[in-house]
């Protein structure tokens, strides 16, 4: 087995912290959207946690982008086919874009529905849009579409991990461990 160059420690930490937050945000979003709690106060707390974690992800992804410029990723294996390199790059770009757009559309939708956001009920974030039900419906739909898209990209990302670990056996996962 050959030695695989690894991502910088800061890149690995930011990656896994983002993944951990998504393990909470995604189920919370599904819970709120499809299994809405009857208790209004509890529902609002769930929304606040979901939205607050979204703000954290937004900030983390901005840090990840800066970090990526300061610490470029290690090269992909030289024998990796061009189509696979393209797929990996497209998946990463899509994930980064959606990890920025999802918190934005969620935040704007929340504002357009008439709810201000206070991160963990401590840090209020000014509302850039007023209450506008028509806009709220559009933004909520975009947020839902983004949720489906990010779910598909995450599945693709994980499928790539499985393929590289068990089919190609090229040690690519070790770059992020």
HURA-V994313 format. One record per residue. N is the residue number from 1. RES is the residue in one letter. PHI is phi in degrees with one decimal (* if undefined). BURIAL is I if it has 9 or more other ideal C-beta (glycine too) atoms within 8 Angstrom, else O. D_LAST is the distance of its C-alpha to the last C-alpha in Angstrom with 1 decimal. Layout:
[[N/RES/PHI/BURIAL/D_LAST] [N/RES/PHI/BURIAL/D_LAST]]
//
This chain:
[[1/X/*/O/16.1] [2/X/-87.1/O/15.5] [3/X/-76.6/O/13.1] [4/X/-106.1/I/10.9] [5/X/-64.6/O/10.8] [6/X/-104.7/I/7.8] [7/X/-65.8/I/8.4] [8/X/-60.7/O/10.2] [9/X/-55.9/O/9.1] [10/X/-62.8/O/11.6] [11/X/-65.3/I/10.3] [12/X/-65.0/I/6.9] [13/X/-60.8/O/9.3] [14/X/-64.0/I/11.8] [15/X/-61.1/I/10.0] [16/X/-71.4/I/9.1] [17/X/-67.0/I/12.6] [18/X/-61.0/I/14.2] [19/X/-60.4/O/13.0] [20/X/-62.5/O/14.3] [21/X/-62.5/I/17.5] [22/X/-66.0/I/18.0] [23/X/-65.5/O/18.0] [24/X/-97.5/I/21.0] [25/X/-63.9/I/22.7] [26/X/-63.7/I/23.0] [27/X/-60.9/O/24.6] [28/X/-62.4/I/26.8] [29/X/-63.0/I/27.9] [30/X/-64.4/I/28.8] [31/X/-58.6/I/30.6] [32/X/-64.3/I/32.6] [33/X/-74.5/O/33.5] [34/X/-114.6/O/34.4] [35/X/-134.3/O/35.1] [36/X/-53.2/O/36.7] [37/X/-64.0/O/37.7] [38/X/-72.1/O/41.5] [39/X/-73.4/O/41.3] [40/X/-61.2/O/41.4] [41/X/-63.0/O/40.0] [42/X/-65.7/O/37.0] [43/X/-59.0/I/36.4] [44/X/-65.1/O/36.5] [45/X/-64.7/O/34.0] [46/X/-61.4/I/31.6] [47/X/-58.5/I/32.2] [48/X/-63.0/I/31.7] [49/X/-64.4/I/28.3] [50/X/-58.3/I/27.2] [51/X/-68.5/I/28.6] [52/X/-65.5/I/27.3] [53/X/-64.0/I/23.7] [54/X/-61.2/I/24.4] [55/X/-62.4/I/25.5] [56/X/-62.1/I/22.3] [57/X/-62.8/I/20.3] [58/X/-56.6/I/22.8] [59/X/-64.7/O/22.4] [60/X/-61.0/I/18.6] [61/X/-67.9/I/18.7] [62/X/-60.9/I/21.4] [63/X/-63.9/I/19.2] [64/X/-63.9/I/16.3] [65/X/-65.2/I/19.1] [66/X/-60.7/O/20.3] [67/X/-59.7/I/16.9] [68/X/-65.0/I/16.4] [69/X/-71.5/O/19.8] [70/X/-77.0/O/19.2] [71/X/-132.1/I/15.8] [72/X/-56.6/O/16.1] [73/X/-65.6/O/13.3] [74/X/-66.6/O/13.0] [75/X/-66.2/O/15.5] [76/X/-74.5/O/15.3] [77/X/-55.9/O/16.5] [78/X/-63.4/O/20.3] [79/X/-90.2/O/21.5] [80/X/-75.3/O/20.1] [81/X/-60.9/O/23.3] [82/X/-59.4/O/24.4] [83/X/-65.0/O/24.7] [84/X/-72.1/O/21.0] [85/X/-61.6/I/20.1] [86/X/-62.2/O/22.6] [87/X/-60.7/I/21.3] [88/X/-63.6/I/17.7] [89/X/-64.2/O/19.3] [90/X/-61.8/O/21.7] [91/X/-63.8/I/19.3] [92/X/-64.3/O/17.3] [93/X/-61.5/O/20.7] [94/X/-60.9/I/22.0] [95/X/-63.2/I/19.2] [96/X/-60.2/I/19.6] [97/X/-61.5/O/23.4] [98/X/-69.1/I/23.5] [99/X/-69.4/I/21.3] [100/X/-92.8/I/24.0] [101/X/-73.0/I/27.0] [102/X/-61.7/I/26.4] [103/X/-62.9/I/26.8] [104/X/-66.5/I/29.7] [105/X/-66.4/I/31.6] [106/X/-64.3/I/31.1] [107/X/-62.7/I/32.3] [108/X/-66.4/I/35.3] [109/X/-62.9/I/36.1] [110/X/-56.8/I/36.2] [111/X/-63.9/I/38.6] [112/X/-67.0/I/40.7] [113/X/-76.5/I/41.2] [114/X/99.4/O/42.6] [115/X/-110.8/O/39.8] [116/X/-75.1/O/38.6] [117/X/-110.6/I/35.0] [118/X/-126.1/I/34.4] [119/X/-61.8/I/30.7] [120/X/50.3/O/30.5] [121/X/58.2/O/34.3] [122/X/-124.2/O/34.1] [123/X/-109.9/O/33.5] [124/X/-71.7/O/35.9] [125/X/-111.9/I/35.0] [126/X/-58.7/O/38.2] [127/X/-84.3/O/39.0] [128/X/-80.3/O/39.4] [129/X/-128.2/O/41.4] [130/X/-86.5/O/44.1] [131/X/-64.9/O/44.7] [132/X/-154.8/O/45.2] [133/X/-62.0/O/44.9] [134/X/-64.1/O/45.1] [135/X/-65.5/I/42.2] [136/X/-60.1/I/40.3] [137/X/-64.3/O/40.7] [138/X/-64.9/O/39.4] [139/X/-64.7/I/36.4] [140/X/-64.6/I/35.6] [141/X/-65.3/O/35.8] [142/X/-63.1/I/33.5] [143/X/-63.8/I/31.0] [144/X/-63.6/I/31.4] [145/X/-61.3/O/31.0] [146/X/-62.8/I/27.8] [147/X/-63.7/I/26.5] [148/X/-63.9/O/27.2] [149/X/-62.7/I/25.7] [150/X/-67.4/I/22.4] [151/X/-60.5/I/22.3] [152/X/-65.6/O/22.9] [153/X/-66.2/I/20.3] [154/X/-65.2/I/17.6] [155/X/-60.3/O/19.0] [156/X/-62.6/I/18.9] [157/X/-60.9/I/15.3] [158/X/-66.7/O/14.4] [159/X/-63.5/O/17.0] [160/X/-64.3/I/15.3] [161/X/-60.9/I/12.0] [162/X/-62.2/I/14.5] [163/X/-61.0/I/16.6] [164/X/-69.9/I/14.1] [165/X/-79.8/I/12.7] [166/X/-113.0/O/16.3] [167/X/-101.6/O/18.8] [168/X/-76.8/O/17.7] [169/X/50.5/O/15.3] [170/X/-98.5/I/14.1] [171/X/73.4/I/10.5] [172/X/-61.4/I/9.6] [173/X/-60.7/I/6.8] [174/X/-59.5/O/5.0] [175/X/-61.5/I/5.8] [176/X/-103.2/I/3.8] [177/X/-96.9/O/0.0]]
//
